[in-house]
Amino acid sequence: MPAKPAPIKKSAKKAAEKPAETEPVPEAPPAEAPAAEAPPTEAASSETAPAADGAEAPAPEAAAAEAPVAEEGAAVEAPTMGPADEAAPPTDAPAEAAPVETAPAEEPPKPPTPPPPAVPTSAPQSLTVEDVNDTSVTLKWRSPETIGDSGLDGYTVEYSKEGFSDWVVANTKLTMSNSFVIKDLTTGDMLNIRVVAVNAGGRSEPATLAEPVPIREIVDRPRIRMPRFLRSRYIKQVGEQINLVIPFCGKPKPVISWTKDGQPLDTKKVNIRNSDKDSILFIRKAERDDSGNYEMSVKVDSFEDKAIIIIQIVDLPGPPASIKMVDTWGFNAALEWTPPKDNGNTGITGYTIQKADKKTGPKIEWMKNQMIIGDDPKYRQINNQGVCSLEIRKPCSFDGGVYTCRAKNALGEATVACKLQVKQVIFQDDKEKK
């Protein structure tokens, strides 16, 4: 038997009887052939059919009777549509479709910015020969000044025989050390050597030795034996003589060279004499512009030793400037002044203050050959607690003569004189030049 439909409340029934305000639904076209009635199945029988697990399945009437009855005002749950119901035309108008919100299209991700291309490092620094014998050369150097973000992969050491343009790689793989030994060399060869830094950006500019390296045993490496008094600043006064003897050692005979502040020496003012064991620097009359850093180099093949001598030539300072009296009280006076414009190429260590009795007027005059010297800048007149002295700057043969010191006041005067002779000393080197 067909199942009984669930009872419908009045409110629900009236709502169903009211025609829906919808557009007419077009009739479905007639089917080409009526469908044959399906033969009754055993499932439509009022008898219970055995379930798969042996339990009896409830009949359709019982299932309909057990369906809950909707109370007034409650929504009625529509029965599930079967295949036959799907084929029937709908009686109610279809509900309007809700608008679908479309999500904004996402922008495609931007490709990442490529990193800047790697660049090579700068060249290695201070490439020198540490040792050499008849079959090998030991090198050392400092790291490049600029390495960059790509880092440093290592160094390659290359050499070529003098007269040939082909460079031979000495190390089979890059070395991270700042030293390397080139082995299995031929005695007597002259080799040009260079070192190149390598990273992801490629090869750097090479650091090349300035001169070829002879592959031979060095008997005695060059060494400078600097005297102790020359290890610090060497100070002389203007007009004094400078005679410095610097011993050294090395075999074969080293090559000696001198520079002042990185420039060659002025041979008109500075005389250099070299022997197998020492080098002599000679200045006859020192002047202030002779001050500077003197560098001595002793070199045997590719080995070299250097030493620096700091020479300072000092002179008398100029007078203090802007001297004035700022206060007086009783028998006291306060003075102020500024340092001299010329400090004599050295620091000012102190000042001497002198006073004279205005009543007596203890006035001092210096004369040369009965001519008052006055304020000649070549001379410096000193009066220290009644002791008078005269200093002559840069003396020469023309400064000879009779010097007189005269003290006078209202009561009289007193003089004292002395004769000065200036002789020129001729050294052996000067005789040889003549």
Secondary structure as a PSIPRED ss2 file (coil, helix, strand):
# PSIPRED VFORMAT (PSIPRED V4.0)

   1 M C   1.000  0.000  0.000
   2 P C   1.000  0.000  0.000
   3 A C   1.000  0.000  0.000
   4 K C   1.000  0.000  0.000
   5 P C   1.000  0.000  0.000
   6 A C   1.000  0.000  0.000
   7 P C   1.000  0.000  0.000
   8 I C   1.000  0.000  0.000
   9 K C   1.000  0.000  0.000
  10 K H   0.000  1.000  0.000
  11 S H   0.000  1.000  0.000
  12 A H   0.000  1.000  0.000
  13 K H   0.000  1.000  0.000
  14 K H   0.000  1.000  0.000
  15 A H   0.000  1.000  0.000
  16 A H   0.000  1.000  0.000
  17 E H   0.000  1.000  0.000
  18 K C   1.000  0.000  0.000
  19 P C   1.000  0.000  0.000
  20 A C   1.000  0.000  0.000
  21 E C   1.000  0.000  0.000
  22 T C   1.000  0.000  0.000
  23 E C   1.000  0.000  0.000
  24 P C   1.000  0.000  0.000
  25 V C   1.000  0.000  0.000
  26 P C   1.000  0.000  0.000
  27 E C   1.000  0.000  0.000
  28 A C   1.000  0.000  0.000
  29 P C   1.000  0.000  0.000
  30 P C   1.000  0.000  0.000
  31 A C   1.000  0.000  0.000
  32 E C   1.000  0.000  0.000
  33 A C   1.000  0.000  0.000
  34 P C   1.000  0.000  0.000
  35 A C   1.000  0.000  0.000
  36 A C   1.000  0.000  0.000
  37 E C   1.000  0.000  0.000
  38 A C   1.000  0.000  0.000
  39 P C   1.000  0.000  0.000
  40 P C   1.000  0.000  0.000
  41 T C   1.000  0.000  0.000
  42 E H   0.000  1.000  0.000
  43 A H   0.000  1.000  0.000
  44 A H   0.000  1.000  0.000
  45 S C   1.000  0.000  0.000
  46 S C   1.000  0.000  0.000
  47 E C   1.000  0.000  0.000
  48 T C   1.000  0.000  0.000
  49 A C   1.000  0.000  0.000
  50 P E   0.000  0.000  1.000
  51 A C   1.000  0.000  0.000
  52 A C   1.000  0.000  0.000
  53 D C   1.000  0.000  0.000
  54 G C   1.000  0.000  0.000
  55 A C   1.000  0.000  0.000
  56 E E   0.000  0.000  1.000
  57 A C   1.000  0.000  0.000
  58 P C   1.000  0.000  0.000
  59 A C   1.000  0.000  0.000
  60 P H   0.000  1.000  0.000
  61 E H   0.000  1.000  0.000
  62 A H   0.000  1.000  0.000
  63 A H   0.000  1.000  0.000
  64 A H   0.000  1.000  0.000
  65 A H   0.000  1.000  0.000
  66 E C   1.000  0.000  0.000
  67 A C   1.000  0.000  0.000
  68 P C   1.000  0.000  0.000
  69 V C   1.000  0.000  0.000
  70 A C   1.000  0.000  0.000
  71 E C   1.000  0.000  0.000
  72 E C   1.000  0.000  0.000
  73 G C   1.000  0.000  0.000
  74 A C   1.000  0.000  0.000
  75 A C   1.000  0.000  0.000
  76 V C   1.000  0.000  0.000
  77 E C   1.000  0.000  0.000
  78 A C   1.000  0.000  0.000
  79 P C   1.000  0.000  0.000
  80 T C   1.000  0.000  0.000
  81 M C   1.000  0.000  0.000
  82 G C   1.000  0.000  0.000
  83 P H   0.000  1.000  0.000
  84 A H   0.000  1.000  0.000
  85 D H   0.000  1.000  0.000
  86 E H   0.000  1.000  0.000
  87 A H   0.000  1.000  0.000
  88 A C   1.000  0.000  0.000
  89 P C   1.000  0.000  0.000
  90 P C   1.000  0.000  0.000
  91 T C   1.000  0.000  0.000
  92 D C   1.000  0.000  0.000
  93 A C   1.000  0.000  0.000
  94 P C   1.000  0.000  0.000
  95 A C   1.000  0.000  0.000
  96 E C   1.000  0.000  0.000
  97 A C   1.000  0.000  0.000
  98 A C   1.000  0.000  0.000
  99 P C   1.000  0.000  0.000
 100 V C   1.000  0.000  0.000
 101 E C   1.000  0.000  0.000
 102 T C   1.000  0.000  0.000
 103 A C   1.000  0.000  0.000
 104 P C   1.000  0.000  0.000
 105 A C   1.000  0.000  0.000
 106 E C   1.000  0.000  0.000
 107 E C   1.000  0.000  0.000
 108 P C   1.000  0.000  0.000
 109 P C   1.000  0.000  0.000
 110 K C   1.000  0.000  0.000
 111 P C   1.000  0.000  0.000
 112 P C   1.000  0.000  0.000
 113 T C   1.000  0.000  0.000
 114 P C   1.000  0.000  0.000
 115 P C   1.000  0.000  0.000
 116 P C   1.000  0.000  0.000
 117 P C   1.000  0.000  0.000
 118 A C   1.000  0.000  0.000
 119 V C   1.000  0.000  0.000
 120 P C   1.000  0.000  0.000
 121 T C   1.000  0.000  0.000
 122 S C   1.000  0.000  0.000
 123 A C   1.000  0.000  0.000
 124 P C   1.000  0.000  0.000
 125 Q E   0.000  0.000  1.000
 126 S E   0.000  0.000  1.000
 127 L E   0.000  0.000  1.000
 128 T E   0.000  0.000  1.000
 129 V E   0.000  0.000  1.000
 130 E E   0.000  0.000  1.000
 131 D E   0.000  0.000  1.000
 132 V E   0.000  0.000  1.000
 133 N C   1.000  0.000  0.000
 134 D C   1.000  0.000  0.000
 135 T C   1.000  0.000  0.000
 136 S C   1.000  0.000  0.000
 137 V E   0.000  0.000  1.000
 138 T E   0.000  0.000  1.000
 139 L E   0.000  0.000  1.000
 140 K E   0.000  0.000  1.000
 141 W E   0.000  0.000  1.000
 142 R E   0.000  0.000  1.000
 143 S C   1.000  0.000  0.000
 144 P C   1.000  0.000  0.000
 145 E C   1.000  0.000  0.000
 146 T C   1.000  0.000  0.000
 147 I C   1.000  0.000  0.000
 148 G C   1.000  0.000  0.000
 149 D C   1.000  0.000  0.000
 150 S C   1.000  0.000  0.000
 151 G C   1.000  0.000  0.000
 152 L C   1.000  0.000  0.000
 153 D C   1.000  0.000  0.000
 154 G E   0.000  0.000  1.000
 155 Y E   0.000  0.000  1.000
 156 T E   0.000  0.000  1.000
 157 V E   0.000  0.000  1.000
 158 E E   0.000  0.000  1.000
 159 Y E   0.000  0.000  1.000
 160 S E   0.000  0.000  1.000
 161 K E   0.000  0.000  1.000
 162 E C   1.000  0.000  0.000
 163 G C   1.000  0.000  0.000
 164 F C   1.000  0.000  0.000
 165 S C   1.000  0.000  0.000
 166 D C   1.000  0.000  0.000
 167 W C   1.000  0.000  0.000
 168 V E   0.000  0.000  1.000
 169 V E   0.000  0.000  1.000
 170 A C   1.000  0.000  0.000
 171 N C   1.000  0.000  0.000
 172 T C   1.000  0.000  0.000
 173 K C   1.000  0.000  0.000
 174 L C   1.000  0.000  0.000
 175 T E   0.000  0.000  1.000
 176 M C   1.000  0.000  0.000
 177 S C   1.000  0.000  0.000
 178 N C   1.000  0.000  0.000
 179 S E   0.000  0.000  1.000
 180 F E   0.000  0.000  1.000
 181 V E   0.000  0.000  1.000
 182 I E   0.000  0.000  1.000
 183 K C   1.000  0.000  0.000
 184 D C   1.000  0.000  0.000
 185 L C   1.000  0.000  0.000
 186 T C   1.000  0.000  0.000
 187 T C   1.000  0.000  0.000
 188 G C   1.000  0.000  0.000
 189 D C   1.000  0.000  0.000
 190 M E   0.000  0.000  1.000
 191 L E   0.000  0.000  1.000
 192 N E   0.000  0.000  1.000
 193 I E   0.000  0.000  1.000
 194 R E   0.000  0.000  1.000
 195 V E   0.000  0.000  1.000
 196 V E   0.000  0.000  1.000
 197 A E   0.000  0.000  1.000
 198 V E   0.000  0.000  1.000
 199 N E   0.000  0.000  1.000
 200 A C   1.000  0.000  0.000
 201 G C   1.000  0.000  0.000
 202 G E   0.000  0.000  1.000
 203 R E   0.000  0.000  1.000
 204 S C   1.000  0.000  0.000
 205 E C   1.000  0.000  0.000
 206 P C   1.000  0.000  0.000
 207 A E   0.000  0.000  1.000
 208 T E   0.000  0.000  1.000
 209 L C   1.000  0.000  0.000
 210 A C   1.000  0.000  0.000
 211 E C   1.000  0.000  0.000
 212 P C   1.000  0.000  0.000
 213 V E   0.000  0.000  1.000
 214 P E   0.000  0.000  1.000
 215 I C   1.000  0.000  0.000
 216 R C   1.000  0.000  0.000
 217 E C   1.000  0.000  0.000
 218 I C   1.000  0.000  0.000
 219 V C   1.000  0.000  0.000
 220 D E   0.000  0.000  1.000
 221 R E   0.000  0.000  1.000
 222 P E   0.000  0.000  1.000
 223 R E   0.000  0.000  1.000
 224 I E   0.000  0.000  1.000
 225 R C   1.000  0.000  0.000
 226 M C   1.000  0.000  0.000
 227 P C   1.000  0.000  0.000
 228 R H   0.000  1.000  0.000
 229 F H   0.000  1.000  0.000
 230 L H   0.000  1.000  0.000
 231 R C   1.000  0.000  0.000
 232 S C   1.000  0.000  0.000
 233 R C   1.000  0.000  0.000
 234 Y E   0.000  0.000  1.000
 235 I E   0.000  0.000  1.000
 236 K E   0.000  0.000  1.000
 237 Q E   0.000  0.000  1.000
 238 V C   1.000  0.000  0.000
 239 G C   1.000  0.000  0.000
 240 E C   1.000  0.000  0.000
 241 Q C   1.000  0.000  0.000
 242 I E   0.000  0.000  1.000
 243 N E   0.000  0.000  1.000
 244 L E   0.000  0.000  1.000
 245 V E   0.000  0.000  1.000
 246 I E   0.000  0.000  1.000
 247 P E   0.000  0.000  1.000
 248 F E   0.000  0.000  1.000
 249 C E   0.000  0.000  1.000
 250 G E   0.000  0.000  1.000
 251 K E   0.000  0.000  1.000
 252 P C   1.000  0.000  0.000
 253 K C   1.000  0.000  0.000
 254 P C   1.000  0.000  0.000
 255 V E   0.000  0.000  1.000
 256 I E   0.000  0.000  1.000
 257 S E   0.000  0.000  1.000
 258 W E   0.000  0.000  1.000
 259 T E   0.000  0.000  1.000
 260 K E   0.000  0.000  1.000
 261 D C   1.000  0.000  0.000
 262 G C   1.000  0.000  0.000
 263 Q E   0.000  0.000  1.000
 264 P E   0.000  0.000  1.000
 265 L C   1.000  0.000  0.000
 266 D C   1.000  0.000  0.000
 267 T C   1.000  0.000  0.000
 268 K C   1.000  0.000  0.000
 269 K C   1.000  0.000  0.000
 270 V C   1.000  0.000  0.000
 271 N E   0.000  0.000  1.000
 272 I E   0.000  0.000  1.000
 273 R E   0.000  0.000  1.000
 274 N E   0.000  0.000  1.000
 275 S C   1.000  0.000  0.000
 276 D C   1.000  0.000  0.000
 277 K C   1.000  0.000  0.000
 278 D E   0.000  0.000  1.000
 279 S E   0.000  0.000  1.000
 280 I E   0.000  0.000  1.000
 281 L E   0.000  0.000  1.000
 282 F E   0.000  0.000  1.000
 283 I E   0.000  0.000  1.000
 284 R C   1.000  0.000  0.000
 285 K C   1.000  0.000  0.000
 286 A C   1.000  0.000  0.000
 287 E C   1.000  0.000  0.000
 288 R H   0.000  1.000  0.000
 289 D H   0.000  1.000  0.000
 290 D H   0.000  1.000  0.000
 291 S C   1.000  0.000  0.000
 292 G E   0.000  0.000  1.000
 293 N E   0.000  0.000  1.000
 294 Y E   0.000  0.000  1.000
 295 E E   0.000  0.000  1.000
 296 M E   0.000  0.000  1.000
 297 S E   0.000  0.000  1.000
 298 V E   0.000  0.000  1.000
 299 K E   0.000  0.000  1.000
 300 V E   0.000  0.000  1.000
 301 D C   1.000  0.000  0.000
 302 S C   1.000  0.000  0.000
 303 F E   0.000  0.000  1.000
 304 E E   0.000  0.000  1.000
 305 D E   0.000  0.000  1.000
 306 K E   0.000  0.000  1.000
 307 A E   0.000  0.000  1.000
 308 I E   0.000  0.000  1.000
 309 I E   0.000  0.000  1.000
 310 I E   0.000  0.000  1.000
 311 I E   0.000  0.000  1.000
 312 Q E   0.000  0.000  1.000
 313 I E   0.000  0.000  1.000
 314 V E   0.000  0.000  1.000
 315 D C   1.000  0.000  0.000
 316 L C   1.000  0.000  0.000
 317 P C   1.000  0.000  0.000
 318 G C   1.000  0.000  0.000
 319 P C   1.000  0.000  0.000
 320 P C   1.000  0.000  0.000
 321 A E   0.000  0.000  1.000
 322 S E   0.000  0.000  1.000
 323 I E   0.000  0.000  1.000
 324 K E   0.000  0.000  1.000
 325 M E   0.000  0.000  1.000
 326 V E   0.000  0.000  1.000
 327 D E   0.000  0.000  1.000
 328 T E   0.000  0.000  1.000
 329 W E   0.000  0.000  1.000
 330 G C   1.000  0.000  0.000
 331 F C   1.000  0.000  0.000
 332 N E   0.000  0.000  1.000
 333 A E   0.000  0.000  1.000
 334 A E   0.000  0.000  1.000
 335 L E   0.000  0.000  1.000
 336 E E   0.000  0.000  1.000
 337 W E   0.000  0.000  1.000
 338 T E   0.000  0.000  1.000
 339 P C   1.000  0.000  0.000
 340 P C   1.000  0.000  0.000
 341 K C   1.000  0.000  0.000
 342 D C   1.000  0.000  0.000
 343 N C   1.000  0.000  0.000
 344 G C   1.000  0.000  0.000
 345 N C   1.000  0.000  0.000
 346 T C   1.000  0.000  0.000
 347 G C   1.000  0.000  0.000
 348 I C   1.000  0.000  0.000
 349 T C   1.000  0.000  0.000
 350 G C   1.000  0.000  0.000
 351 Y C   1.000  0.000  0.000
 352 T C   1.000  0.000  0.000
 353 I C   1.000  0.000  0.000
 354 Q C   1.000  0.000  0.000
 355 K C   1.000  0.000  0.000
 356 A C   1.000  0.000  0.000
 357 D C   1.000  0.000  0.000
 358 K C   1.000  0.000  0.000
 359 K C   1.000  0.000  0.000
 360 T C   1.000  0.000  0.000
 361 G C   1.000  0.000  0.000
 362 P C   1.000  0.000  0.000
 363 K E   0.000  0.000  1.000
 364 I E   0.000  0.000  1.000
 365 E E   0.000  0.000  1.000
 366 W E   0.000  0.000  1.000
 367 M E   0.000  0.000  1.000
 368 K E   0.000  0.000  1.000
 369 N C   1.000  0.000  0.000
 370 Q C   1.000  0.000  0.000
 371 M E   0.000  0.000  1.000
 372 I E   0.000  0.000  1.000
 373 I C   1.000  0.000  0.000
 374 G C   1.000  0.000  0.000
 375 D C   1.000  0.000  0.000
 376 D C   1.000  0.000  0.000
 377 P C   1.000  0.000  0.000
 378 K C   1.000  0.000  0.000
 379 Y E   0.000  0.000  1.000
 380 R E   0.000  0.000  1.000
 381 Q E   0.000  0.000  1.000
 382 I E   0.000  0.000  1.000
 383 N E   0.000  0.000  1.000
 384 N E   0.000  0.000  1.000
 385 Q C   1.000  0.000  0.000
 386 G C   1.000  0.000  0.000
 387 V E   0.000  0.000  1.000
 388 C E   0.000  0.000  1.000
 389 S E   0.000  0.000  1.000
 390 L E   0.000  0.000  1.000
 391 E E   0.000  0.000  1.000
 392 I E   0.000  0.000  1.000
 393 R C   1.000  0.000  0.000
 394 K C   1.000  0.000  0.000
 395 P C   1.000  0.000  0.000
 396 C C   1.000  0.000  0.000
 397 S H   0.000  1.000  0.000
 398 F H   0.000  1.000  0.000
 399 D H   0.000  1.000  0.000
 400 G C   1.000  0.000  0.000
 401 G E   0.000  0.000  1.000
 402 V E   0.000  0.000  1.000
 403 Y E   0.000  0.000  1.000
 404 T E   0.000  0.000  1.000
 405 C E   0.000  0.000  1.000
 406 R E   0.000  0.000  1.000
 407 A E   0.000  0.000  1.000
 408 K E   0.000  0.000  1.000
 409 N E   0.000  0.000  1.000
 410 A C   1.000  0.000  0.000
 411 L C   1.000  0.000  0.000
 412 G E   0.000  0.000  1.000
 413 E E   0.000  0.000  1.000
 414 A E   0.000  0.000  1.000
 415 T E   0.000  0.000  1.000
 416 V E   0.000  0.000  1.000
 417 A E   0.000  0.000  1.000
 418 C E   0.000  0.000  1.000
 419 K E   0.000  0.000  1.000
 420 L E   0.000  0.000  1.000
 421 Q C   1.000  0.000  0.000
 422 V C   1.000  0.000  0.000
 423 K C   1.000  0.000  0.000
 424 Q C   1.000  0.000  0.000
 425 V C   1.000  0.000  0.000
 426 I C   1.000  0.000  0.000
 427 F C   1.000  0.000  0.000
 428 Q H   0.000  1.000  0.000
 429 D H   0.000  1.000  0.000
 430 D H   0.000  1.000  0.000
 431 K H   0.000  1.000  0.000
 432 E H   0.000  1.000  0.000
 433 K H   0.000  1.000  0.000
 434 K C   1.000  0.000  0.000
